């Protein structure tokens, strides 16, 4: 009798915990990605991926797509008298190659993104600039404009679409087009669940962009067999030069 009561209490606690598990995990948004990975071949001109899932009807989903970190170097121009000239070189480190935020429409998201540490402007907090004397407040907007012109950075309002709610849930769909300048590497797709503008949950999915075919063969040759690659490039250049020379001679003969 003395042991029965504590055992019953322990069993009840376990049952409560087990029962609570699915309820809390149901709040975490599942994410389907199609295609599951991206191949870059010789004639790669860009590719669209589709993202979808279901969330509670009173929540919103924001999707971040982050590329691998890179180090970028830029020539900074400035006015010297009446002329525009290069004023020096600036390097930015720890900037993602690609950074895109897909947002639901019909809401203003700037405040929610900022308070949650999300968005393009927040990338400035983790960047490393060299030389340190350079003004990040001047360099960063120019860097962002360059990335936006290449379709590599963006906050796309209305990119997430919802279905009509049913049974307390709603389906979401989003699409993103990886541009032709996409590089191979490990990307992250982060599914952010919001309620009333406040970040609640995050799930992270890995997304691989991989070189295939001739491009992959050339890269492996350049990195793994550098000497042979260099000799091969010289031979190809000599061959192309000889062919062009023969063509010009035959043209002159006529």
C-alpha positions in Angstrom: 0.0 0.0 0.0 2.8 2.4 0.8 4.4 1.8 -2.6 1.2 1.8 -4.6 0.4 5.4 -4.3 3.8 6.7 -5.4 3.8 4.3 -8.3 0.3 5.6 -9.4 1.5 9.2 -9.2 4.6 8.4 -11.3 2.5 6.6 -13.9 0.1 9.5 -14.1 3.0 11.9 -14.6 4.5 9.8 -17.4 1.1 9.6 -19.1 0.7 13.4 -18.9 4.2 13.9 -20.4 3.5 11.5 -23.2 0.2 13.0 -24.0 1.7 16.5 -24.0 4.4 15.6 -26.5 2.4 15.6 -29.7 0.5 18.8 -28.8 3.8 20.8 -28.5 5.5 19.2 -31.5 2.4 19.9 -33.7 3.3 23.6 -33.4 6.6 23.0 -35.3 6.1 23.6 -39.0 7.0 20.7 -41.3 8.6 21.7 -44.6 8.6 19.9 -47.9 11.2 20.9 -50.5 11.0 20.0 -54.2 13.5 19.2 -55.7 15.3 17.9 -52.6 18.7 19.1 -54.0 20.0 21.2 -56.9 22.4 20.1 -59.6 24.6 22.7 -61.4 25.6 21.4 -64.9 27.4 23.1 -67.8 24.3 24.9 -69.1 22.7 25.7 -65.7 20.6 28.8 -66.2 18.8 28.8 -62.8 16.2 26.6 -61.2 13.0 27.1 -59.2 12.3 25.2 -56.0 8.9 24.7 -54.3 8.4 24.8 -50.5 5.3 23.7 -48.8 3.8 22.5 -45.5 1.0 23.0 -43.0 0.8 25.2 -39.9 -1.9 26.1 -37.3 -4.4 28.5 -38.8 -3.5 31.3 -36.3 0.2 31.2 -37.2 2.4 32.6 -39.9 5.5 31.1 -41.5 8.6 33.0 -42.7 11.2 31.1 -44.7 14.9 32.0 -44.8 17.2 30.7 -47.4 20.9 31.1 -46.5 23.9 30.2 -48.7 27.4 29.3 -47.6 29.6 32.1 -46.1 32.0 33.8 -48.4 34.7 36.4 -48.4 34.1 39.3 -50.9 36.6 41.9 -52.0 35.6 45.3 -53.5 37.3 48.3 -54.9 35.8 51.3 -53.2 35.4 54.4 -55.5 35.5 57.9 -54.3 35.7 61.4 -55.7 39.2 62.9 -56.0 38.6 66.5 -57.3 36.4 66.2 -60.4 37.2 62.5 -60.9 35.9 59.2 -59.5 38.8 56.9 -58.6 39.5 53.7 -56.7 40.1 54.7 -53.1 41.2 51.3 -51.9 40.1 47.7 -51.5 37.6 46.5 -48.9 36.9 42.9 -47.8 33.8 41.5 -46.2 33.9 38.2 -44.4 31.1 36.0 -42.9 28.5 37.2 -45.4 26.2 34.5 -46.8 26.6 34.1 -50.6 22.8 34.1 -50.8 20.2 35.4 -48.3 16.5 35.5 -49.1 13.5 35.9 -46.8 10.1 34.7 -48.1 7.3 36.5 -46.4 3.5 36.2 -46.3 1.7 39.1 -47.8 -0.9 41.4 -46.3 1.3 42.2 -43.3 4.1 44.5 -42.4 7.1 42.4 -41.4 9.9 44.8 -40.8 9.4 45.2 -37.0 8.9 41.4 -36.4 12.0 40.5 -38.5 14.1 43.1 -36.7 13.0 42.1 -33.2 13.7 38.4 -34.1 17.2 39.1 -35.5 16.1 38.3 -39.0 16.4 40.2 -42.3 19.1 41.6 -44.5 19.8 44.5 -42.2 20.7 42.1 -39.3 23.5 40.5 -41.4 25.5 43.6 -40.6 25.9 42.5 -37.0 28.0 39.4 -37.9 30.1 40.8 -40.8 33.8 41.3 -40.5 35.2 44.2 -42.5 38.8 44.7 -43.5 40.5 47.1 -43.0 38.8 47.9 -39.8 39.1 51.6 -40.6 36.5 51.2 -43.4 33.0 52.4 -42.6 30.6 49.4 -42.6 27.6 51.8 -42.7 28.9 53.0 -46.1 30.1 49.6 -47.4 27.2 47.4 -46.4 24.4 49.2 -48.4 26.6 49.0 -51.5 27.2 45.4 -50.9 23.5 44.7 -50.5 22.6 46.6 -53.7 25.2 44.5 -55.6 23.7 41.3 -54.3 20.2 42.4 -55.0 21.2 43.2 -58.6 22.4 39.6 -58.9 19.1 38.3 -57.4 21.0 36.8 -54.5 19.6 39.0 -51.6 16.0 39.9 -51.0 13.0 40.1 -48.7 10.1 39.0 -50.8 6.8 40.1 -49.5 3.9 37.9 -50.6 6.1 35.0 -51.6 4.3 32.7 -49.1 0.7 31.8 -50.0 -1.9 30.2 -47.7 -4.8 28.0 -48.4 -8.2 28.4 -46.7 -7.9 27.1 -43.0 -9.6 23.7 -42.3 -9.6 21.8 -39.1 -7.4 24.4 -37.3 -4.6 24.1 -39.9 -3.7 25.8 -43.2 -1.4 24.9 -46.0 1.4 27.2 -47.2 3.3 27.3 -50.5 6.3 29.3 -51.6 8.6 29.3 -54.5 12.2 30.6 -55.0 14.3 30.8 -58.1 18.0 30.0 -57.7 19.7 32.3 -60.2 22.3 31.2 -62.8 25.1 32.6 -60.5 24.3 30.1 -57.8 27.4 28.4 -56.4 27.8 24.9 -55.1 27.7 24.3 -51.4 25.6 23.6 -48.3 22.6 25.9 -48.0 20.1 26.2 -45.1 16.4 26.6 -45.3 14.9 27.9 -42.0 11.2 27.6 -41.4 10.2 30.2 -38.9 6.8 30.0 -37.1 5.3 33.3 -35.9 2.2 34.1 -33.8 1.0 37.7 -33.7 4.4 38.9 -35.1 6.4 37.0 -32.4 8.8 34.2 -33.3 7.8 30.9 -31.7 9.6 28.0 -33.4 12.3 27.3 -36.0 13.1 24.2 -38.0 16.2 24.0 -40.1 16.6 21.9 -43.3 19.9 21.4 -45.2 19.8 21.9 -49.0 22.7 20.8 -51.2 23.7 22.6 -54.4 26.2 20.3 -56.2 28.2 20.6 -59.4 27.8 17.7 -61.8 29.1 16.7 -65.2 31.8 18.7 -67.0 31.9 21.5 -64.5 32.6 19.1 -61.6 35.3 17.3 -63.6 37.1 20.6 -64.4 36.9 21.8 -60.7 38.2 18.5 -59.4 41.0 18.6 -62.0 42.0 22.2 -61.0 42.1 21.4 -57.3 43.4 17.8 -57.2 45.7 17.9 -60.2 46.8 21.5 -60.4 50.0 20.9 -62.5 48.2 18.7 -65.1 45.3 21.2 -65.2 47.8 24.1 -65.9 49.6 22.1 -68.7 46.2 21.2 -70.2 45.1 24.8 -70.3 48.3 25.8 -72.1 47.9 23.1 -74.6 44.3 24.0 -75.3 45.2 27.7 -75.7 48.0 26.7 -78.2 45.6 24.5 -80.1 42.9 27.2 -80.3 45.5 29.8 -81.4 46.8 27.5 -84.1 43.2 26.8 -85.4 42.4 30.5 -85.5 45.7 31.2 -87.3 44.9 28.6 -90.0 41.4 30.1 -90.4 42.9 33.6 -90.9 45.4 32.3 -93.4 42.7 30.5 -95.4 40.6 33.7 -95.4 43.5 35.8 -96.7 44.2 33.2 -99.4 40.8 33.8 -100.9 
